[in-house]
Amino acid sequence: MKATQIIREKYGSRLIIIGLTGNVMPVDVKHFIEHGADAVLSIPLEMNDFVVLVEELETSKMNL
């Protein structure tokens, strides 16, 4: 998760970071979030889920 840390240091929280994993167990999701991801999606990725999530995250970040 070093990459997420570097991205956050450079761009702050305005950039959306979505973790992708084959393991979407609560412990895995917690790990991604603790290391700077805004959300987590499972792979294989469903494009509609991705689009909906990005739209939700954009809306929430604009309201900060």
C-alpha positions in Angstrom: 0.0 0.0 0.0 3.0 2.2 -0.3 1.7 3.5 -3.7 -1.5 4.7 -2.0 0.5 6.6 0.6 2.6 8.3 -2.1 -0.5 9.3 -4.0 -2.2 10.7 -0.9 1.0 12.7 0.0 1.2 14.2 -3.4 -2.5 14.8 -4.2 -4.3 14.6 -0.9 -7.8 13.3 -0.6 -9.2 14.9 -3.7 -8.1 12.0 -5.9 -10.3 8.9 -5.8 -8.6 5.6 -5.0 -10.5 2.4 -5.4 -8.9 -0.9 -4.3 -9.4 -3.9 -6.4 -9.2 -7.4 -4.9 -10.4 -10.9 -5.3 -10.9 -11.1 -1.6 -13.7 -8.8 -0.3 -13.8 -10.1 3.2 -14.3 -7.4 5.8 -10.7 -7.6 7.0 -9.5 -7.0 3.4 -11.8 -4.0 2.9 -10.6 -2.6 6.3 -7.0 -3.0 5.2 -7.5 -1.1 1.9 -9.4 1.7 3.7 -6.8 2.0 6.5 -4.1 2.4 3.8 -5.9 5.3 2.0 -8.3 3.8 -0.4 -11.7 5.4 -0.6 -13.5 2.2 -1.5 -12.9 -1.4 -2.6 -14.4 -3.4 -5.4 -14.1 -7.1 -6.2 -12.6 -8.6 -9.3 -13.7 -9.5 -11.8 -14.9 -6.0 -12.0 -18.5 -5.1 -13.2 -18.2 -1.8 -15.1 -21.7 -0.6 -13.9 -20.6 -1.1 -10.2 -17.4 0.9 -11.0 -19.3 3.8 -12.6 -21.9 4.0 -9.8 -19.1 3.9 -7.1 -17.1 6.6 -8.9 -20.2 8.8 -9.2 -21.0 8.3 -5.5 -17.4 9.1 -4.4 -17.2 12.2 -6.6 -20.4 13.5 -5.1 -19.2 12.8 -1.5 -15.8 14.5 -2.2 -17.5 17.6 -3.6 -19.5 17.9 -0.4 -16.4 18.0 1.8 
